[in-house]
Amino acid sequence: MFGIINYEMFLLTGILLNLIPGADTMYIIGRSIAQGKRAGVYSVFGIITGSLVHTLLVSFGLSLILTKSILLFTAIKIIGVIYLAYLGIKMILDQSNVDLEASSGPLNLRRIYIQGLFTSLTNPKVSLFFIAFLPQFIDVHVSGPIPFLILGLTFTATGLVWCLFVAYFSSYVTSKLRGNQKFGRLLNKVTGMLFIYMGLKLLQTKAPH
């Protein structure tokens, strides 16, 4: 179908891969724990939008540039590292107890969405994963973007379901703790350290040879 082979195996493998915690999952957990359900959900939307962009780039071959240009790969990676470090330091230094569950500020939620999107887009590992993973389930005699689009959208859809579960569950188990001002600030600092850790992990990503 549409040049796709072993779709059922792809679906199962994709679900299992989504269950493995990665940088995107950790970002969502951090936002959900520190700032509540709405923040977690908007971070999911940002991450998923980024995944859709990666799907389009891979489908139309643009992400292959990353595998050919070490300079571009490194530049994107460094931007991502700096951005995650900035978010982490900002949360560590923040003395307020931000609770978006009680906030009506759409600007804050929009910012969280954009941060999730930017976090995904500046992670070159996502495109490289798609480039390495998707072709295994596409007939070598079929050309064009359609198979890549279908597989990428499938993987993104299963990821959306899982990430929303992670956001709801993480925010639920810490909902009462966020009401405590001191613990709320501690959660912010822990989340900030988590973002910095994600940046260090991204820094270790090596360009493909």
C-alpha positions in Angstrom: 0.0 0.0 0.0 1.5 3.3 -1.2 4.9 1.6 -1.4 4.9 0.8 2.4 5.9 -2.7 3.5 5.3 -4.3 6.9 3.1 -1.5 8.1 1.8 -3.4 11.1 5.4 -4.1 12.2 6.2 -0.3 11.7 3.2 0.6 13.8 4.2 -1.7 16.7 7.8 -0.7 16.5 6.8 3.0 16.4 4.7 2.6 19.5 7.5 0.8 21.4 10.0 3.5 20.4 7.6 6.3 21.6 7.5 4.6 25.0 11.3 5.0 25.4 12.0 8.3 27.2 13.9 10.7 25.0 14.6 14.5 25.1 11.1 15.4 24.0 9.5 13.2 26.7 11.8 14.7 29.3 10.9 18.2 28.2 7.2 17.4 28.5 7.6 15.8 31.9 9.6 18.8 33.1 6.9 21.3 32.0 4.1 19.2 33.3 5.6 18.7 36.7 6.8 22.2 37.2 3.9 24.1 35.7 0.9 21.8 35.4 -1.4 20.1 32.9 -2.0 23.0 30.5 1.8 23.7 30.3 2.4 20.0 29.6 -0.3 19.8 26.9 1.0 22.9 25.1 4.5 21.6 25.3 3.2 18.4 23.7 1.6 20.4 20.9 4.9 22.2 20.3 6.9 19.0 20.2 4.4 17.3 17.9 4.4 20.3 15.5 8.1 20.0 15.4 7.8 16.3 14.6 5.4 17.2 11.7 8.0 19.6 10.4 10.7 16.9 10.6 8.3 14.6 8.7 7.9 17.1 5.9 11.6 17.8 5.7 12.5 14.1 5.5 9.6 13.3 3.1 10.9 15.9 0.6 14.6 15.1 1.1 15.6 18.4 2.8 16.9 16.7 5.9 19.5 14.8 3.9 21.4 18.1 3.9 22.1 17.5 7.6 23.8 14.2 6.7 26.0 16.0 4.2 26.9 19.2 5.9 28.8 18.9 9.2 28.7 22.7 9.6 25.0 22.9 9.3 24.5 19.9 11.6 26.8 21.5 14.2 25.2 24.9 14.0 21.7 23.5 14.6 23.0 21.4 17.4 24.7 24.3 19.1 21.6 26.5 18.8 19.6 23.7 20.5 22.2 23.3 23.3 22.3 27.1 24.0 18.5 27.3 24.0 18.0 24.4 26.4 20.7 25.8 28.7 19.0 29.2 28.6 15.6 27.7 29.6 17.3 25.7 32.3 19.2 28.6 33.9 16.1 30.8 33.6 14.0 28.3 35.6 16.7 27.7 38.2 17.0 31.4 38.9 13.3 32.0 38.9 12.1 32.7 42.5 8.4 32.6 41.7 6.1 29.6 41.8 4.6 29.6 38.4 1.3 27.6 38.2 -0.3 27.8 34.8 -3.2 25.8 35.9 -4.4 28.9 37.8 -3.2 31.3 35.2 -5.2 32.7 32.3 -2.3 34.2 30.5 -2.4 32.9 26.9 1.0 34.5 26.2 2.7 32.2 28.6 1.0 29.1 27.0 2.0 30.4 23.6 5.5 30.8 24.7 5.6 27.2 26.0 4.2 26.0 22.7 6.9 27.8 20.8 9.6 26.6 23.2 8.5 23.0 22.6 8.5 23.5 18.8 11.9 25.1 18.9 13.3 22.3 21.2 12.1 19.8 18.6 13.4 21.7 15.6 16.8 22.2 17.0 17.3 18.5 17.8 19.0 17.1 14.6 18.7 13.6 16.1 14.9 13.6 15.2 15.6 14.1 11.5 18.4 11.6 11.5 16.2 9.1 13.2 13.5 9.5 10.6 16.1 9.2 7.8 17.4 5.9 9.3 14.1 4.4 10.5 11.5 5.1 7.8 13.2 3.7 4.7 13.3 0.3 6.3 9.5 0.1 5.7 9.4 1.5 2.2 9.7 -0.5 -1.0 13.0 0.4 -2.7 11.3 0.5 -6.1 8.9 3.2 -4.9 9.9 6.9 -5.1 8.2 10.1 -3.9 7.3 11.6 -0.6 3.9 9.8 0.0 5.3 6.7 1.9 7.5 8.9 4.1 4.5 11.2 4.8 2.3 8.3 5.8 4.9 6.7 8.0 5.9 10.0 9.6 2.3 11.0 10.3 1.7 7.5 11.8 4.7 7.8 14.1 3.7 11.3 15.1 0.1 10.3 15.8 1.1 7.5 18.2 3.6 9.9 19.7 0.9 12.5 20.3 -1.2 9.9 22.2 1.7 8.9 24.4 2.9 12.4 25.1 -0.5 13.6 26.1 -0.7 10.6 28.5 2.7 11.6 29.9 1.6 15.2 30.3 -1.6 14.4 32.1 -0.1 11.7 34.3 2.9 13.9 35.3 0.8 16.9 36.2 -1.8 14.8 38.0 0.7 13.1 40.4 2.3 16.4 41.3 -0.8 18.7 41.3 -0.9 19.0 45.1 2.8 19.5 45.4 2.7 22.5 43.1 0.4 24.3 45.5 3.3 24.4 48.0 5.3 27.5 47.3 8.7 26.1 48.4 8.2 22.8 46.7 7.0 24.7 43.5 10.2 26.6 43.4 12.1 23.3 43.9 10.3 21.8 41.0 11.3 24.7 38.8 14.9 24.3 39.8 14.8 20.5 39.1 13.1 21.1 35.8 15.8 23.7 35.0 18.6 21.2 35.7 16.7 18.7 33.6 16.8 21.1 30.6 20.5 21.7 31.1 21.1 17.9 31.2 19.1 17.6 27.9 21.4 20.2 26.4 24.5 18.3 27.5 23.1 15.1 26.0 22.4 17.0 22.7 25.9 18.3 22.7 27.2 14.8 22.6 25.3 14.0 19.4 27.8 13.4 16.6 27.3 14.2 13.0 26.9 11.3 10.6 29.9 10.2 8.6 
